[in-house]
Amino acid sequence: MTSVFRSAAEAGEFLITAEVAPPKGGDPAHMLAMAEILKGRVHAINLTDGSRAVLRMSPVAASVILLLHGIEPICQLACRDRNRIGLQADLMGAHALGIRNILALTGDPVKVGDHPDARSVFDMESVRLLKLIGKLNQGFDWNDRPLTDGVTDLFVGAAVDPQLSSWSGLQRRFEHKLAAGAQFFQSQLICDFERLEKFMSQIAAGCNKPILAGIFLLKSAKNAQFINRCVPGVQIPQSIIDRLDRAENPLQEGVAIAAEQVCLARELCQGVHMMAVKREDLIPQILDKAGIHPLNAP
């Protein structure tokens, strides 16, 4: 099965992905509607796995639904809710169902989510999960026993946070994920592009793996202030908050800011990961403002 995302990544193309949350319930209609709007504008749709420890449909099931509608998914898989048996079972199942792109994550702690009394698993974390996927791709399980019914072929990525306060910690974590087999990296929300440039030139230089900068649609000054309060490691500059506060139409100002950030990212790395919570329909408008044409445009 050909992966458009993987082919574009390996060809060195500028990559565009977008995040869409699976539904809370059994009806995927809204998720599908948002994904259909993004068809032809992004290389793949990234489906979250209980982001912020909030209950949603299985990303494996959601990924299959997108595949059935001709939309390529990147299936997030977090270690929070599964032990190594469950992780391997889901990964083999994902491969069998036609899913080829995986984003390997440790997962957010349950205490921040909507089921704070749930029991965490964390049998593994993201670096070990990357190694596990590498073994499955080579035809072995975590205990180095052969897979008797065929190998997997999974294109696996990892998260990175260039704005991490500890520079040495950022470098160490990035190098560990690279050594563990990460084939692409998706960043957290980026608002400090000088820091991103430093990361690209001093840590990621020469890794020959795509880095996708996280671009977030800010809907208002209040939205930006909420993120500063509630999202660890993110500090949206006061200048952007003031700009949103002064705008006659804060949402459209947020679109303009996101488009400017896409342009900045385009000069620094090989892709962008678009996040527009509950307004994924505005992502094409952001890309248009940034001069990013539809994928098959001449």
N, C-alpha and C positions, 0 to 999 in steps of 0.2 A: 504494500500500500504506500503510495507516494505522499510524503508530507510536504506541503507547500512551505510551511514554516521552516522545517529543517533544510530544505533545498535552498531557500532564500538565505538562511543563516550561513550555510556552508559556502554560498556564492558571494558572501560579503555584502549583500544588499542591506539597505536601511530597513530595519524591521519595525513593524507596528503591531502591537497587541493591545487588547482592551480587556478590562476586567468586568465580568458580569456575575452577579451572585445567583446561584441556584435558588429555586423557589422555597418558601416555607410552606410546604404542603405538596399535594400530588398533582397540581396543575402547572405545567411548564409554560403556559401561554405567554406570560409577560417576558420571561427569560428569552423565549424564542423570538418575540417581537423585537426586543432590543438587539439580539444577535443578527436578525435579518437586516436591520437598519445598517449594521456594521459590515455586512457581506460586501466584499469587493474593496473595502477600505482598510481592513486589517489582515495580517497574515494568519492570525489565530485569535480565538476568544479564550481568555484565561478564566477558568471556573474555580471559585474559591472552595476551600474545604473547612467549613465552620469558622470562617474568619472572625476574629475577636471572640472566639468560643461561643458564637451565636448559632443556634440550631438552623440548619438548612438541609435540603435534599443532598444525598450522596453526590459528590462531584463526578464519580464514575458513571452513575446513571445519567446525570445531566450531560456529560460529555457524549454519551451514546445518542441521546436525543438530538444534540447538535449534529453529530455525524449523519444521522438519518435525514437531516435537512441540508446536507451538503456544506456544513460549516465546520472548519477544523478547530478542535479544542486543544487547549493546554490544561491538563487535569492536575490541579494541586492535590498533593497528598501529604497530610500532616501526621506526625508521630504521636500526637497527644492522645488519640482515641484508639490506637491499635497497637498490639504487640508485634513482634517480628513475624509471627505466623500470619496474623491478619494482614500485615503490610504486604508480605509476599503473595498471599492469596489474591488480594486486590490488584496487585501489579500484574500477575499472570492473567487474571480475568480481564483487566484493562487491555492488555495486548490482544487477547483472543477476540475482544469486541471491536478491535480496530483502532484503539487509542494508541497514539505513538509519542505524544509529548507529555512529559511529567515535570511538575515543579515540586522539588523535594523540600519540605519544610519541617521544622521542629513543631510548630503550632503554638498558638497563644494560650496562656494559662486559663484554666476554667474559671478562676475567681473573677475574671474581667467580663465574663459572658452572662448568658441568660439562664444557665444551669450551674450556679456557683457551688452547689453541693455535689456535683458529679465527681466521680473518681477519675483522676488522670492516669494515663498509662505511661507515656514517655519511656518505653522500653528501649527506644533508640532516640537519636536526635538527627538533625539534617545531614551531618557529615557521614554518619554510619548508614543512613538511608541511601545516600549517593553510592556508597560502596556496595550496599546490598543490590541496588539496581545494576551496577556494573557486573556483579556476579551472575545475576539472572540473565543478563545479555550475553554472558560467556557460557551459559548453560549449566550453572551451578546454583544451589540454594545457599543460604547464609552459612550452613555447616559444611560447605564444599562437597555436598553430595550432588551427583548429576541430576539434571532435570530430564526425566525419562520420556517426556512428551513434547520436546521442542524448546528451543531457546526463545527469549523475548528479544524484541528490537525496539527499545525505548530511548528516546532522545530526551535527556534529563537536564534540567536546569536547577539553579539555586538562587536564593535571595541574597542580596548584599545591601548594606546601608552605608554609603560613603560619608554620611554625616555623623557616624558613630563618634562619640567623644574621645575614645581611646584609639589613636592612630595605630599603635602597635597591635592592639586587639583586632582592629579592622584588617590589617595586613595579614596577621596570623590566620584569622578565620577565612579570609579570601583564599589564601594559599592552601589551606587544608581542604576547602571545597574543590579547588582546582585539581589538587592531587587525587581527590576522591572520585573524580570523573565528571564534574559539572561541565556541560557543553555550552551553556549560556547562563547569563546572570540577569536577574530582574531586580532593579533597585526599589527601595522604599521611596515614598514621596520625596522629591528633590525640590528644595527651595534655595539652597546655597550652591550656585553653579560654579563659584570659585573653588569650593571644596570638591565638587565633582571633577573639575579640571585637574586639581591636584591629585585626586585618586586615580584618574585615568593616566596621568603622566608618571606618577611615582609608584603605584601599586599594580595597576592593571596593564601597564605598557608591556607589550610583547607576549601577552597571554594568548592572543589569537582566538579569543572566545568573545562572542557578542555580549556587550553590556547594554541593557535596556534601561533608560532613565525613567523613573516613575513620575508621571505628570498628572497632577490632581486638579480637577475642576473645583475651584472655590466659588461658592454660590453667593456669599455675602461676607461682610466683615464679621458678623456673628459666627458664621460657619468657620472662618479662619481662626477666630479666638477659641472656639470649641476645640479645634484640632490642636492648637498650642497647649491647651489645658489637658487634653485627654490622650494624645498620641505621643508616646515617649520618643525622644530623640528628634522631634520635629519642632522647628521654631520658625514660623512664617514671619518674615520681616514686618516691622511696623509700617514701613512704607507701602507694602502691599495691602495691609489692613486699612490704612488711611485711604488708599486709592479706591478700594471697594466701598468704603464708608461714604466717600464723596460722590460716587457714581449715581447718576439718575436711574440707571438700570444695572444694579449690582451683578445680576446673573450674566448679562452680556459683557460686563467688564471682566468677570471671571473667565469667560470664553476668550477674550482678548489676551488676558494674562497667560492663560494656558497655551495659546498659540505662540506667544512670544517665547515661552519656555521650551516649546517643541523646537523652535528655531535655534535656541541656545544649545539644546541637547544635540541637535543635528550636527553641530560643529565639533562636538566632543566625543560622541560615542556612536555605536552602530544601531541604535534603535530607541524607541520610546514605548513605555507601557502606560496606556491611558486609563485613568480612573475617574469616573464621573458618576458617583453613587446616585442612583435613581434618576439620572439624566444622561444615560448612555446615548440617547438620541441626539445629543449635542456634539458628540465626538466628531462626526463628519464635518460639522461647521468649524470646529477647532482646527482640524486638519486642513480644511480649505483656506482658512485665514493664515495658516503656517506655510501655505504653498505646497502641501503634500497632496499629490494627485491620486485618484483611484489607482489601485494596483495594476490594472491592465490597461491604463490609459496610455496612448502613444506618446 
